Amino acid sequence: MTSAPSGPLHVSPATVRDWARVRAWAADEGWNPGLSDAPAFFAQDPAGFFLGRIDGEPVSAISVVNYSDRYAFLGFYLVRPDLRGHGHGLATWRTALAHAGDRTVGLDGVPAQQDNYRRSGFAPAYRTARYVGEVPGPPAPAAGVVPADRVDRAALAAYDSACHPADRPRFLDSWLTTPGHRALVRLVDGRPAGYGVVRPAQDEARVGPLFADTPADAAVLLDALAAEARAFGSDRIAVDMPEANPAAARLAEERGMEPTFETARMYTGPLRPVAQERIFGVTSLELG
């Protein structure tokens, strides 16, 4: 690493190209970021990504992505390790959080930071555990599971919206079609009964989201996604599962997956209702 810059901090919007640096920081923290996530992240709200720079050198980062006029999500809150403890993170936080205006803001906070988030007005809603393991999968897509591009996009967007605090069609269009992402849909009587996406990541392949009507639908999807992960060279997967749906943890444990770390989903205010019983894996700890 180069010598630490020493001038004043300037916080400004970041570009997709800038975010390659932030992804590397996230990997160094053990967050296991997806290798090709940035285009989908920026598709939802290209103005929601910020870098703090000193002498032009990136030293801090955060995203505050606006999904609707009532909901935003905060993630990627990072400061370069050699420059922590100087107030750069808080300055970056304050500048970026203004982007959300009066929206309810969500985040996934690691245990060490949860008290700080409480002091900033965030209240815990539930815990999320990352389950990691090798899951046996069928050699070919299971019956009733098809690629997402064979399903009406409006129907899939409606299913996604029932599981998320805001509609996110721009994000979804990009997330389902990003090169390297494998998106599968579970069909029952011709309609979506769940869908999931698996993508290459720094370490284990990441599954997210994993939304399904029932534990049986989720199991079929998870096994099919594990098989897709093997197709791009990964024999292990990671899924961030909310404790608000106890069936999610049972699904992982039945496949020998183990929890590795946890976060708390926290919000600053009210949300529209979501079908929590359908959420077996959140989309991303970085974007909710």
Secondary structure in CASP SS format (residue, H / E / C, confidence):
PFRMAT SS
TARGET T0000
AUTHOR 0000-0000-0000
METHOD secondary structure of the structure
MODEL  1
M C 1.00
T C 1.00
S C 1.00
A C 1.00
P C 1.00
S C 1.00
G C 1.00
P C 1.00
L E 1.00
H E 1.00
V E 1.00
S E 1.00
P E 1.00
A C 1.00
T C 1.00
V C 1.00
R C 1.00
D C 1.00
W H 1.00
A H 1.00
R H 1.00
V H 1.00
R H 1.00
A H 1.00
W H 1.00
A H 1.00
A H 1.00
D H 1.00
E C 1.00
G C 1.00
W C 1.00
N C 1.00
P C 1.00
G E 1.00
L C 1.00
S C 1.00
D C 1.00
A H 1.00
P H 1.00
A H 1.00
F H 1.00
F H 1.00
A H 1.00
Q H 1.00
D C 1.00
P C 1.00
A C 1.00
G C 1.00
F E 1.00
F E 1.00
L E 1.00
G E 1.00
R E 1.00
I E 1.00
D C 1.00
G C 1.00
E E 1.00
P E 1.00
V E 1.00
S E 1.00
A E 1.00
I E 1.00
S E 1.00
V E 1.00
V E 1.00
N E 1.00
Y C 1.00
S C 1.00
D C 1.00
R C 1.00
Y E 1.00
A E 1.00
F E 1.00
L E 1.00
G E 1.00
F E 1.00
Y E 1.00
L E 1.00
V E 1.00
R C 1.00
P H 1.00
D H 1.00
L H 1.00
R C 1.00
G C 1.00
H C 1.00
G C 1.00
H H 1.00
G H 1.00
L H 1.00
A H 1.00
T H 1.00
W H 1.00
R H 1.00
T H 1.00
A H 1.00
L H 1.00
A H 1.00
H H 1.00
A H 1.00
G C 1.00
D C 1.00
R C 1.00
T E 1.00
V E 1.00
G E 1.00
L E 1.00
D E 1.00
G E 1.00
V C 1.00
P H 1.00
A H 1.00
Q H 1.00
Q H 1.00
D H 1.00
N H 1.00
Y H 1.00
R H 1.00
R H 1.00
S C 1.00
G C 1.00
F C 1.00
A E 1.00
P E 1.00
A E 1.00
Y E 1.00
R E 1.00
T E 1.00
A E 1.00
R E 1.00
Y E 1.00
V E 1.00
G E 1.00
E C 1.00
V C 1.00
P C 1.00
G C 1.00
P C 1.00
P C 1.00
A C 1.00
P C 1.00
A C 1.00
A C 1.00
G C 1.00
V E 1.00
V E 1.00
P E 1.00
A H 1.00
D H 1.00
R H 1.00
V C 1.00
D C 1.00
R H 1.00
A H 1.00
A H 1.00
L H 1.00
A H 1.00
A H 1.00
Y H 1.00
D H 1.00
S H 1.00
A H 1.00
C C 1.00
H C 1.00
P C 1.00
A C 1.00
D C 1.00
R C 1.00
P H 1.00
R H 1.00
F H 1.00
L H 1.00
D H 1.00
S H 1.00
W H 1.00
L H 1.00
T H 1.00
T C 1.00
P C 1.00
G C 1.00
H C 1.00
R E 1.00
A E 1.00
L E 1.00
V E 1.00
R E 1.00
L E 1.00
V E 1.00
D C 1.00
G C 1.00
R E 1.00
P E 1.00
A E 1.00
G E 1.00
Y E 1.00
G E 1.00
V E 1.00
V E 1.00
R E 1.00
P C 1.00
A E 1.00
Q C 1.00
D C 1.00
E C 1.00
A E 1.00
R E 1.00
V E 1.00
G E 1.00
P E 1.00
L E 1.00
F E 1.00
A E 1.00
D C 1.00
T C 1.00
P H 1.00
A H 1.00
D H 1.00
A H 1.00
A H 1.00
V H 1.00
L H 1.00
L H 1.00
D H 1.00
A H 1.00
L H 1.00
A H 1.00
A H 1.00
E H 1.00
A H 1.00
R H 1.00
A H 1.00
F C 1.00
G C 1.00
S C 1.00
D C 1.00
R C 1.00
I E 1.00
A E 1.00
V E 1.00
D E 1.00
M E 1.00
P E 1.00
E C 1.00
A C 1.00
N C 1.00
P H 1.00
A H 1.00
A H 1.00
A H 1.00
R H 1.00
L H 1.00
A H 1.00
E H 1.00
E H 1.00
R C 1.00
G C 1.00
M C 1.00
E E 1.00
P E 1.00
T E 1.00
F E 1.00
E E 1.00
T E 1.00
A E 1.00
R E 1.00
M E 1.00
Y E 1.00
T C 1.00
G C 1.00
P C 1.00
L C 1.00
R C 1.00
P C 1.00
V C 1.00
A C 1.00
Q H 1.00
E H 1.00
R H 1.00
I E 1.00
F E 1.00
G E 1.00
V C 1.00
T C 1.00
S C 1.00
L C 1.00
E C 1.00
L C 1.00
G C 1.00
END
